[in-house]
């Protein structure tokens, strides 16, 4: 089974190709951390 570049890149962050919700959740948590550090 071939894996495209985007899936390979997401696997680096331990996020599966079909789990977009987890990726959004991680980005949201990072955003909250940045806001806390700035604020």
PAVEXVO-426569 format. One record per residue (C-alpha): x, y, z. Coordinates in steps of 0.05 Angstrom, whole numbers, padded with zeros to 5 digits, always signed. Example, Ala and Ser with C-alpha at 12.3 -4.5 7.8 and 13.67 -1.06 7.14 Angstrom:
% residues 2
+00246-00090+00156;+00273-00021+00143;
This chain:
% residues 39
+00000+00000+00000;+00029+00067-00020;+00029+00125+00028;+00030+00196+00003;+00074+00251+00031;+00020+00282+00073;+00005+00217+00110;+00079+00205+00121;+00087+00275+00149;+00028+00266+00196;+00055+00200+00221;+00115+00239+00247;+00067+00273+00295;+00035+00205+00313;-00029+00223+00276;-00060+00174+00229;-00080+00194+00159;-00154+00185+00174;-00154+00219+00242;-00161+00293+00225;-00198+00307+00291;-00136+00289+00331;-00093+00335+00288;-00141+00393+00298;-00143+00378+00373;-00067+00380+00378;-00065+00446+00340;-00119+00474+00386;-00080+00454+00449;-00017+00486+00421;-00056+00550+00406;-00082+00552+00478;-00012+00542+00505;+00015+00599+00462;-00042+00645+00486;-00027+00628+00558;+00047+00642+00550;+00033+00709+00516;-00022+00729+00563;
